Amino acid sequence: MQVAAAPAHNDMHARCAPRPGPELSIVIPCYNERGNVEPLFRAVAAAVTRHDWELIFVDDNSPDGTIEEVWRLARSIAACAVSCVLTGVGCPPP
């Protein structure tokens, strides 16, 4: 059995189309963090002004309304994409 040689590094990059999306994704694991969602968002926004970015909140079904706060923030601020993942449950509709 013959194994083909891997393509040269430059050749691999030449064939890959750029992917759309932000240049920086920040994943935030959270549980019962409702009161910290907006301050964290504001701090990140102030720190990464030179980049196209997004926050991805991973919430484990917090009973304090963390994910509702994430959705409220996502609807009110258009400058950044905010995504959510509820582990084991699925995201509620926005």
C-alpha positions as CSV (number, residue, x, y, z in Angstrom):
1,M,0.0,0.0,0.0
2,Q,1.4,3.4,-1.0
3,V,0.7,6.5,1.0
4,A,0.6,9.8,-0.8
5,A,2.9,12.6,0.4
6,A,1.2,15.4,2.2
7,P,0.8,18.6,0.1
8,A,3.3,21.3,0.8
9,H,2.3,23.8,3.4
10,N,1.9,26.7,0.9
11,D,-0.1,24.5,-1.4
12,M,-2.6,23.6,1.3
13,H,-3.3,27.2,2.1
14,A,-3.6,28.2,-1.6
15,R,-6.5,25.7,-1.9
16,C,-8.4,26.7,1.2
17,A,-11.0,29.3,0.8
18,P,-11.2,31.9,3.5
19,R,-14.0,31.2,6.0
20,P,-16.5,34.0,6.7
21,G,-16.8,35.0,10.3
22,P,-15.0,37.0,13.0
23,E,-11.3,36.9,13.4
24,L,-11.6,36.4,17.2
25,S,-14.0,34.1,19.0
26,I,-14.1,34.1,22.8
27,V,-15.8,31.2,24.5
28,I,-17.3,32.0,27.9
29,P,-18.4,29.1,30.1
30,C,-21.0,30.2,32.6
31,Y,-23.4,29.0,35.2
32,N,-25.5,31.4,37.3
33,E,-23.6,34.4,36.0
34,R,-26.5,36.7,35.1
35,G,-25.1,39.7,36.9
36,N,-21.7,39.3,35.2
37,V,-22.8,38.9,31.6
38,E,-23.1,42.6,30.7
39,P,-20.0,43.8,32.6
40,L,-17.9,41.0,30.9
41,F,-19.3,42.0,27.5
42,R,-18.4,45.7,28.1
43,A,-14.9,44.8,29.3
44,V,-14.3,42.6,26.2
45,A,-15.7,45.3,23.9
46,A,-13.3,47.8,25.3
47,A,-10.3,45.5,25.0
48,V,-10.7,44.2,21.5
49,T,-11.6,47.4,19.5
50,R,-9.2,46.6,16.7
51,H,-10.7,43.2,15.9
52,D,-13.9,41.7,14.4
53,W,-15.0,39.5,17.3
54,E,-17.8,37.5,18.9
55,L,-18.6,36.1,22.3
56,I,-19.9,32.5,22.6
57,F,-21.6,31.9,25.9
58,V,-21.8,28.2,26.9
59,D,-24.4,28.0,29.7
60,D,-25.3,24.8,31.5
61,N,-29.0,25.7,32.0
62,S,-28.5,28.3,34.8
63,P,-31.6,28.7,36.9
64,D,-30.8,32.4,37.5
65,G,-31.6,33.6,33.9
66,T,-28.1,33.8,32.6
67,I,-29.1,32.9,29.1
68,E,-32.0,35.3,29.0
69,E,-29.5,38.1,29.9
70,V,-27.2,36.9,27.1
71,W,-30.2,37.1,24.6
72,R,-31.2,40.5,25.9
73,L,-27.7,41.8,25.3
74,A,-27.4,40.2,21.9
75,R,-30.6,41.9,20.7
76,S,-29.5,45.3,22.0
77,I,-25.9,45.5,20.7
78,A,-25.5,45.0,17.0
79,A,-21.7,45.5,17.0
80,C,-21.0,42.0,18.0
81,A,-22.4,38.6,17.4
82,V,-23.3,36.8,20.6
83,S,-24.1,33.1,20.4
84,C,-25.2,30.6,23.0
85,V,-25.1,26.9,23.7
86,L,-27.1,25.3,26.5
87,T,-25.4,22.1,27.2
88,G,-27.7,19.2,27.3
89,V,-30.8,21.3,26.6
90,G,-30.5,23.4,23.4
91,C,-30.8,27.1,22.9
92,P,-34.1,28.9,23.5
93,P,-35.4,30.9,20.6
94,P,-34.1,34.5,20.5
